[in-house]
Protein backbone atom coordinates (compact mmCIF):
# COMPACT_ATOMS: atom_id res chain seq x y z
CA UNK A 1 0.00 0.00 0.00
CA UNK A 2 1.34 3.39 -0.98
CA UNK A 3 1.64 5.83 1.91
CA UNK A 4 0.95 9.53 1.28
CA UNK A 5 3.90 11.41 2.80
CA UNK A 6 2.74 14.89 1.75
CA UNK A 7 1.84 17.33 4.50
CA UNK A 8 -1.53 19.01 4.43
CA UNK A 9 -1.66 22.73 3.66
CA UNK A 10 -2.89 23.42 7.21
CA UNK A 11 0.06 21.58 8.75
CA UNK A 12 2.50 23.36 6.45
CA UNK A 13 0.96 26.70 7.46
CA UNK A 14 1.34 25.86 11.16
CA UNK A 15 4.95 24.74 10.66
CA UNK A 16 5.66 27.97 8.79
CA UNK A 17 4.12 30.10 11.54
CA UNK A 18 6.10 28.21 14.20
CA UNK A 19 9.32 28.72 12.23
CA UNK A 20 8.50 32.41 11.84
CA UNK A 21 7.93 32.69 15.59
CA UNK A 22 11.31 31.09 16.31
CA UNK A 23 13.00 33.46 13.86
CA UNK A 24 11.33 36.52 15.40
CA UNK A 25 12.28 35.38 18.92
CA UNK A 26 15.88 34.90 17.77
CA UNK A 27 16.02 38.36 16.20
CA UNK A 28 14.45 39.95 19.29
CA UNK A 29 16.95 38.35 21.67
CA UNK A 30 19.94 39.18 19.45
CA UNK A 31 18.70 42.65 18.44
CA UNK A 32 21.90 44.54 19.25
CA UNK A 33 24.06 42.14 17.24
CA UNK A 34 21.60 42.02 14.32
CA UNK A 35 21.41 45.84 14.24
CA UNK A 36 25.20 46.10 14.17
CA UNK A 37 25.55 43.43 11.46
CA UNK A 38 22.74 44.78 9.25
CA UNK A 39 23.91 48.40 9.61
CA UNK A 40 27.48 47.42 8.74
CA UNK A 41 26.34 45.39 5.73
CA UNK A 42 24.20 48.24 4.37
CA UNK A 43 27.04 50.72 4.83
CA UNK A 44 29.42 48.37 3.00
CA UNK A 45 26.91 48.02 0.14
CA UNK A 46 26.81 51.81 -0.08
CA UNK A 47 30.52 52.70 0.17
CA UNK A 48 32.14 49.70 -1.54
CA UNK A 49 31.79 51.31 -5.01
CA UNK A 50 34.26 53.98 -3.81
CA UNK A 51 36.89 51.31 -3.22
CA UNK A 52 36.17 49.47 -6.47
CA UNK A 53 36.25 52.71 -8.51
CA UNK A 54 39.61 53.62 -7.00
CA UNK A 55 40.94 50.15 -7.89
CA UNK A 56 39.72 50.50 -11.48
CA UNK A 57 41.65 53.79 -11.70
CA UNK A 58 44.85 51.97 -10.83
CA UNK A 59 44.98 52.70 -7.11
CA UNK A 60 46.49 49.78 -5.11
CA UNK A 61 43.99 47.70 -3.16
CA UNK A 62 45.44 48.68 0.22
CA UNK A 63 45.36 52.39 -0.64
CA UNK A 64 41.77 52.20 -1.94
CA UNK A 65 40.77 50.39 1.24
CA UNK A 66 42.40 53.00 3.52
CA UNK A 67 40.85 55.94 1.64
CA UNK A 68 37.38 54.37 1.80
CA UNK A 69 37.71 53.62 5.52
CA UNK A 70 38.98 57.12 6.35
CA UNK A 71 36.18 58.85 4.44
CA UNK A 72 33.59 56.65 6.11
CA UNK A 73 35.18 57.06 9.55
CA UNK A 74 35.13 60.85 9.41
CA UNK A 75 31.50 60.97 8.28
CA UNK A 76 30.28 58.46 10.89
CA UNK A 77 32.19 60.04 13.77
CA UNK A 78 30.91 63.54 13.02
CA UNK A 79 27.35 62.31 12.70
CA UNK A 80 27.43 60.16 15.85
CA UNK A 81 28.98 62.91 17.96
CA UNK A 82 26.36 65.44 16.82
CA UNK A 83 23.48 63.05 17.48
CA UNK A 84 24.74 62.02 20.93
CA UNK A 85 25.54 65.61 21.94
CA UNK A 86 22.28 67.18 20.78
CA UNK A 87 20.17 64.23 21.95
CA UNK A 88 21.69 64.24 25.43
CA UNK A 89 21.07 67.97 25.75
CA UNK A 90 17.40 67.47 24.92
CA UNK A 91 17.01 64.60 27.40
CA UNK A 92 18.67 66.66 30.15
CA UNK A 93 16.43 69.66 29.42
CA UNK A 94 13.20 67.65 29.30
CA UNK A 95 12.20 68.29 32.97
CA UNK A 96 12.30 72.04 32.29
CA UNK A 97 9.36 71.67 29.89
CA UNK A 98 7.00 69.97 32.36
CA UNK A 99 5.23 73.17 33.45
CA UNK A 100 4.96 74.39 29.86
CA UNK A 101 3.57 71.01 28.81
CA UNK A 102 0.76 71.22 31.40
CA UNK A 103 -0.27 74.72 30.29
CA UNK A 104 -0.11 73.64 26.65
CA UNK A 105 -2.35 70.66 27.45
CA UNK A 106 -4.90 72.98 29.09
CA UNK A 107 -4.70 75.28 26.07
CA UNK A 108 -5.37 72.39 23.70
CA UNK A 109 -8.41 71.39 25.76
CA UNK A 110 -9.76 74.93 25.64
CA UNK A 111 -9.32 74.95 21.85
CA UNK A 112 -11.38 71.76 21.52
CA UNK A 113 -14.02 73.22 23.81
CA UNK A 114 -14.12 76.37 21.67
CA UNK A 115 -14.61 74.22 18.60
CA UNK A 116 -17.57 72.57 20.30
CA UNK A 117 -16.37 68.97 20.06
CA UNK A 118 -18.66 67.98 22.95
CA UNK A 119 -21.65 69.12 20.91
CA UNK A 120 -20.97 66.31 18.43
CA UNK A 121 -20.55 63.64 21.11
CA UNK A 122 -16.77 63.81 21.59
CA UNK A 123 -14.98 64.13 24.93
CA UNK A 124 -12.67 67.15 25.04
CA UNK A 125 -10.47 65.46 27.67
CA UNK A 126 -10.01 62.40 25.47
CA UNK A 127 -9.40 64.53 22.38
CA UNK A 128 -6.80 66.69 24.13
CA UNK A 129 -5.18 63.52 25.48
CA UNK A 130 -4.38 62.53 21.91
CA UNK A 131 -2.30 65.71 21.61
CA UNK A 132 -0.61 65.59 24.99
CA UNK A 133 2.69 67.56 24.65
CA UNK A 134 4.17 65.89 27.72
CA UNK A 135 3.61 62.38 26.33
CA UNK A 136 4.95 63.41 22.92
CA UNK A 137 8.16 64.77 24.43
CA UNK A 138 8.52 61.70 26.65
CA UNK A 139 8.18 59.39 23.64
CA UNK A 140 10.66 61.55 21.75
CA UNK A 141 13.16 61.31 24.58
CA UNK A 142 12.72 57.51 24.72
CA UNK A 143 13.37 57.29 20.99
CA UNK A 144 16.49 59.47 21.22
CA UNK A 145 17.74 57.47 24.21
CA UNK A 146 17.27 54.29 22.19
CA UNK A 147 19.12 55.86 19.27
CA UNK A 148 22.03 56.88 21.50
CA UNK A 149 22.10 53.39 22.98
CA UNK A 150 22.22 51.92 19.48
CA UNK A 151 25.25 54.08 18.71
CA UNK A 152 27.01 52.50 21.68
CA UNK A 153 27.66 49.60 19.27
CA UNK A 154 29.59 51.90 16.95
CA UNK A 155 32.88 50.09 17.74
CA UNK A 156 31.36 46.72 16.83
CA UNK A 157 29.83 48.21 13.67
CA UNK A 158 33.20 49.69 12.74
CA UNK A 159 34.99 46.36 13.18
CA UNK A 160 32.37 44.59 11.09
CA UNK A 161 32.68 47.19 8.34
CA UNK A 162 36.48 46.78 8.25
CA UNK A 163 36.31 43.01 7.87
CA UNK A 164 33.46 43.19 5.35
CA UNK A 165 35.39 45.68 3.21
CA UNK A 166 38.47 43.46 3.37
CA UNK A 167 36.44 40.48 2.15
CA UNK A 168 34.49 42.54 -0.41
CA UNK A 169 37.30 42.28 -2.99
CA UNK A 170 37.39 38.49 -2.74
CA UNK A 171 33.66 37.74 -2.57
CA UNK A 172 32.94 38.06 -6.35
CA UNK A 173 35.69 35.60 -7.30
CA UNK A 174 34.58 33.18 -4.58
CA UNK A 175 30.97 33.33 -5.77
CA UNK A 176 32.08 32.80 -9.36
CA UNK A 177 33.54 29.41 -8.40
CA UNK A 178 30.12 28.07 -7.54
CA UNK A 179 27.60 30.18 -9.49
CA UNK A 180 27.33 31.38 -13.06
CA UNK A 181 26.73 35.06 -13.72
CA UNK A 182 23.16 34.32 -14.85
CA UNK A 183 22.33 32.20 -11.80
CA UNK A 184 18.96 33.32 -10.35
CA UNK A 185 20.45 33.78 -6.86
CA UNK A 186 23.30 35.94 -8.19
CA UNK A 187 20.82 38.03 -10.20
CA UNK A 188 18.65 38.57 -7.11
CA UNK A 189 21.69 39.47 -5.00
CA UNK A 190 22.80 41.96 -7.63
CA UNK A 191 19.33 43.48 -7.88
CA UNK A 192 19.10 43.74 -4.11
CA UNK A 193 22.45 45.55 -3.81
CA UNK A 194 21.43 47.93 -6.62
CA UNK A 195 18.12 48.72 -4.91
CA UNK A 196 19.69 49.23 -1.48
CA UNK A 197 22.59 51.30 -2.82
CA UNK A 198 20.28 53.50 -4.83
CA UNK A 199 17.84 53.87 -1.95
CA UNK A 200 20.52 54.74 0.63
CA UNK A 201 22.51 57.06 -1.63
CA UNK A 202 19.66 59.13 -3.00
CA UNK A 203 17.78 59.19 0.31
CA UNK A 204 20.93 60.37 2.12
CA UNK A 205 21.49 63.25 -0.31
CA UNK A 206 17.85 64.34 -0.36
CA UNK A 207 17.61 63.87 3.42
CA UNK A 208 20.68 66.04 4.03
CA UNK A 209 19.20 68.86 1.97
CA UNK A 210 15.76 68.67 3.60
CA UNK A 211 17.29 68.32 7.07
CA UNK A 212 19.43 71.41 6.43
CA UNK A 213 16.41 73.40 5.22
CA UNK A 214 14.34 72.21 8.19
CA UNK A 215 17.11 73.29 10.57
CA UNK A 216 17.13 76.76 8.99
CA UNK A 217 13.34 76.95 9.39
CA UNK A 218 13.49 75.91 13.07
CA UNK A 219 16.33 78.37 13.73
CA UNK A 220 14.51 81.28 12.09
CA UNK A 221 11.33 80.52 14.03
CA UNK A 222 13.27 80.03 17.28
CA UNK A 223 12.36 76.41 18.06
CA UNK A 224 14.67 74.91 20.68
CA UNK A 225 17.14 72.19 19.62
CA UNK A 226 16.82 73.13 15.94
CA UNK A 227 19.86 71.05 14.96
CA UNK A 228 18.46 67.94 16.69
CA UNK A 229 15.14 68.18 14.84
CA UNK A 230 17.00 68.68 11.55
CA UNK A 231 19.01 65.50 12.23
CA UNK A 232 15.81 63.61 13.07
CA UNK A 233 14.27 64.87 9.82
CA UNK A 234 17.31 63.50 7.99
CA UNK A 235 17.11 60.13 9.76
CA UNK A 236 13.38 59.74 9.19
CA UNK A 237 13.82 60.44 5.49
CA UNK A 238 14.97 56.80 5.36
CA UNK A 239 11.40 55.77 6.18
CA UNK A 240 9.49 56.33 2.92
CA UNK A 241 6.13 58.08 2.83
CA UNK A 242 5.47 58.23 6.57
CA UNK A 243 8.90 59.23 7.87
CA UNK A 244 8.66 63.00 7.74
CA UNK A 245 5.12 62.95 9.18
CA UNK A 246 6.52 61.28 12.29
CA UNK A 247 9.58 63.54 12.37
CA UNK A 248 7.52 66.75 12.34
CA UNK A 249 5.62 65.89 15.56
CA UNK A 250 8.33 66.89 18.12
CA UNK A 251 9.32 70.28 16.59
CA UNK A 252 5.70 71.25 15.96
CA UNK A 253 4.82 70.29 19.55
CA UNK A 254 7.76 72.28 20.90
CA UNK A 255 6.85 75.27 18.71
CA UNK A 256 3.32 75.16 20.13
CA UNK A 257 4.65 75.00 23.71
CA UNK A 258 7.04 77.89 23.10
CA UNK A 259 5.06 80.28 20.90
CA UNK A 260 1.47 79.05 20.52
CA UNK A 261 -0.74 77.72 17.76
CA UNK A 262 0.07 80.17 14.89
CA UNK A 263 3.81 79.47 15.11
CA UNK A 264 3.18 75.73 15.40
CA UNK A 265 1.08 75.85 12.22
CA UNK A 266 3.85 77.83 10.49
CA UNK A 267 6.39 75.15 11.41
CA UNK A 268 3.98 72.38 10.39
CA UNK A 269 3.27 73.77 6.92
CA UNK A 270 6.93 74.69 6.43
CA UNK A 271 8.00 71.09 7.08
CA UNK A 272 5.21 69.72 4.87
CA UNK A 273 6.24 71.97 1.97
CA UNK A 274 9.98 71.22 2.27
CA UNK A 275 9.78 67.49 2.94
CA UNK A 276 6.65 66.86 0.88
CA UNK A 277 8.31 68.34 -2.20
CA UNK A 278 11.44 66.24 -1.58
CA UNK A 279 9.53 62.99 -0.97
CA UNK A 280 6.99 63.31 -3.77
CA UNK A 281 8.90 65.20 -6.48
CA UNK A 282 12.68 65.18 -6.04
CA UNK A 283 13.28 61.67 -4.68
CA UNK A 284 11.05 59.78 -7.19
CA UNK A 285 12.71 61.68 -10.06
CA UNK A 286 16.22 60.60 -9.09
CA UNK A 287 15.32 57.23 -7.62
CA UNK A 288 14.36 55.97 -11.08
CA UNK A 289 12.95 52.49 -10.51
CA UNK A 290 10.94 52.38 -7.32
CA UNK A 291 11.30 49.94 -4.46
CA UNK A 292 8.12 48.14 -5.55
CA UNK A 293 6.73 47.95 -2.01
CA UNK A 294 3.16 48.97 -1.26
CA UNK A 295 2.36 51.78 1.18
CA UNK A 296 0.82 49.35 3.67
CA UNK A 297 3.89 47.10 3.47
CA UNK A 298 6.14 50.10 4.22
CA UNK A 299 4.05 51.06 7.23
CA UNK A 300 3.67 47.49 8.48
CA UNK A 301 7.38 46.73 8.06
CA UNK A 302 8.31 49.81 10.10
CA UNK A 303 5.98 48.69 12.91
CA UNK A 304 7.20 45.08 12.85
CA UNK A 305 10.94 45.76 12.66
CA UNK A 306 10.67 48.50 15.31
CA UNK A 307 8.95 46.09 17.69
CA UNK A 308 11.67 43.47 17.06
CA UNK A 309 14.82 45.59 16.87
CA UNK A 310 13.81 48.74 18.73
CA UNK A 311 14.28 52.31 17.44
CA UNK A 312 16.87 51.33 14.84
CA UNK A 313 14.40 48.86 13.36
CA UNK A 314 12.50 51.78 11.84
CA UNK A 315 15.54 52.82 9.80
CA UNK A 316 16.50 49.29 8.80
CA UNK A 317 12.92 48.32 7.93
CA UNK A 318 13.13 48.99 4.18
CA UNK A 319 16.49 47.22 3.52
CA UNK A 320 15.38 44.25 5.67
CA UNK A 321 11.99 44.04 3.98
CA UNK A 322 13.65 44.27 0.57
CA UNK A 323 15.98 41.42 1.55
CA UNK A 324 13.03 39.27 2.58
CA UNK A 325 11.13 40.10 -0.61
CA UNK A 326 13.93 39.93 -3.20
CA UNK A 327 16.21 37.24 -1.77
CA UNK A 328 13.65 34.89 -0.22
CA UNK A 329 10.15 35.34 -1.60
CA UNK A 330 11.13 35.99 -5.22
CA UNK A 331 13.24 32.83 -5.20
CA UNK A 332 10.17 30.65 -4.67
CA UNK A 333 7.56 30.54 -7.42
CA UNK A 334 4.94 29.25 -4.99
CA UNK A 335 5.17 32.54 -3.05
CA UNK A 336 4.69 34.70 -6.14
CA UNK A 337 1.17 35.56 -4.99
CA UNK A 338 2.58 37.01 -1.75
CA UNK A 339 5.20 39.01 -3.66
CA UNK A 340 2.39 40.55 -5.74
CA UNK A 341 0.38 41.19 -2.57
CA UNK A 342 3.06 43.27 -0.85
CA UNK A 343 4.32 44.96 -4.03
CA UNK A 344 3.40 48.30 -5.46
CA UNK A 345 3.04 46.35 -8.65
CA UNK A 346 4.14 48.13 -11.82
CA UNK A 347 5.03 44.89 -13.66
CA UNK A 348 8.20 46.60 -14.90
CA UNK A 349 10.31 46.97 -11.79
CA UNK A 350 12.20 43.71 -12.03
CA UNK A 351 12.89 44.00 -15.74
CA UNK A 352 13.97 47.65 -15.49
CA UNK A 353 16.36 46.96 -12.66
CA UNK A 354 17.73 43.97 -14.52
CA UNK A 355 18.39 46.20 -17.53
CA UNK A 356 20.17 48.72 -15.32
CA UNK A 357 22.62 46.01 -14.26
SULMOVEN-V849508 format. One record per pair of residues at least 24 apart in sequence whose C-alpha atoms are under 10 Angstrom apart, sorted by the first residue. I is the first residue (numbers start at 0). J is the second residue. Records with the same first field share a line. If there is no record, write none. Layout:
# SULMOVEN-V849508
I=J, J
This chain:
# SULMOVEN-V849508
23=303, 304, 307, 308
24=307
25=307
26=304, 307, 308
27=304, 306, 307, 308, 309
28=307, 308
29=307, 308
30=149, 307, 308, 309, 311, 312
31=148, 149, 151, 152, 155, 308, 309, 311
32=152, 155, 156, 308
33=308, 312
34=149, 152, 156, 308, 309, 311, 312, 315
35=149, 150, 152, 153, 154, 155, 156, 157, 158, 159, 160, 311
36=155, 156, 157, 159, 160
37=156, 159, 315, 318, 319
38=153, 156, 157, 159, 160, 311, 314, 315, 318
39=153, 155, 156, 157, 158, 159, 160, 161, 162, 163, 164
40=156, 159, 160, 163, 164
41=160, 192, 195, 196, 199, 315, 318, 319
42=71, 156, 160, 163, 164, 195, 196, 199
43=71, 159, 160, 161, 162, 163, 164, 167, 196
44=163, 164, 167, 191, 192, 193, 195, 196, 197, 199
45=192, 193, 195, 196, 197, 198, 199, 200
46=70, 71, 164, 196, 200
47=163, 164, 167, 168, 196
48=196
50=164, 167, 168
51=167, 168
54=168
60=165, 168
61=165
64=161, 164, 165, 168
65=161
67=164
68=157, 160, 161, 164
71=157, 160
72=157
75=153, 157
76=153
78=230
79=146, 147, 150, 151, 153
80=147, 150
81=226, 227, 230
82=143, 146, 147, 150, 226, 227, 230, 231
83=143, 144, 146, 147, 148, 150, 151, 227
84=147, 227
85=143, 224, 225, 226, 227, 228, 230
86=139, 140, 142, 143, 144, 146, 147, 224, 226, 227, 228, 230, 231
87=140, 143, 144, 147
88=224, 227
89=136, 139, 140, 143, 223, 224, 227
90=136, 137, 139, 140, 141, 143, 144
91=140
93=133, 136, 137, 140
94=133, 137
96=132, 133, 136, 253, 256, 257
97=132, 133, 136
98=133, 256
99=132, 133, 253, 255, 256, 257
100=131, 132, 133, 134, 135, 136, 252, 253, 255, 256, 257
101=131, 132, 133, 256
102=132, 256
103=127, 130, 131, 132, 133, 252, 253, 255, 256, 257, 259, 260
104=128, 130, 131, 132, 133, 256
105=131
106=255, 256, 259, 260
107=131, 132, 255, 260
110=260
130=248, 252
131=252
132=248, 249, 251, 252, 253, 255, 256
133=252, 256
135=248, 249, 252, 253
136=248, 249, 250, 252, 253
137=249
138=249
139=246, 248, 249
140=249
141=310
142=309, 310, 311
143=227, 231, 310
144=310
145=309, 310, 311
146=309, 310, 311
147=310
148=310, 311
149=309, 310, 311
150=311
183=326, 329, 330
184=325, 326, 327, 329, 330
185=326
186=325, 326, 353, 356
187=322, 325, 326, 327, 329, 330, 349, 353
188=322, 325, 326
189=326, 352, 353, 356
190=325, 326, 349, 352, 353, 355, 356
191=290, 318, 321, 322, 324, 325, 326, 352
192=318, 321, 322
193=352, 353, 355, 356
194=286, 288, 289, 290, 318, 321, 322, 325, 352
195=290, 317, 318, 319, 321, 322
196=318
197=285, 286, 287, 288, 289, 290
198=237, 239, 282, 285, 286, 287, 288, 289, 290, 317, 318
199=237, 318
200=286
201=237, 281, 282, 283, 285, 286
202=233, 234, 235, 236, 237, 238, 239, 277, 278, 282, 285, 286
203=233, 234, 236, 237
204=233, 282
205=233, 236, 237, 274, 277, 278, 281, 282, 285
206=230, 231, 232, 233, 234, 235, 236, 237, 243, 274, 277, 278, 282
207=232, 233, 234, 236
208=233, 273, 274, 277
209=233, 236, 243, 270, 273, 274, 275, 276, 277, 278
210=234, 235, 236, 270, 273, 274
212=269, 270, 273, 274
213=247, 250, 266, 269, 270, 273, 274
216=265, 266, 269, 270, 273
217=250, 251, 254, 266, 269, 270
220=254, 258, 262, 263, 265, 266
221=254, 257, 258, 262
222=250, 251, 252, 253, 254, 255, 256, 257, 258, 262, 263, 266
223=250, 253, 254, 257
224=250, 253
225=250
232=270, 274
233=274
234=313, 314
235=313, 314
236=274, 277, 278, 314
237=313, 314, 315, 316, 317, 318
238=297, 298, 301, 313, 314, 315, 316, 317
239=278, 279, 290, 294, 297, 298, 301, 314, 317
240=275, 278, 279, 294, 297, 298
241=278, 294, 297, 298, 301
242=274, 278, 298, 301, 313, 314
243=270, 271, 273, 274, 275, 278
244=270, 271, 274, 275
246=270
247=271, 274
287=348, 351, 352
288=345, 347, 348, 349, 350, 351, 352, 355
289=343, 345, 347, 348, 349, 351, 352
290=317, 318, 321, 342, 343, 344, 348, 349
291=321, 324, 338, 339, 341, 342, 343, 344, 345, 346, 347, 348, 349
292=317, 320, 321, 324, 338, 339, 340, 341, 342, 343, 344
293=339, 340, 341, 342, 343, 344
294=341, 342, 343
295=341, 342, 343
296=320, 340, 341, 342, 343
297=341, 342
325=349
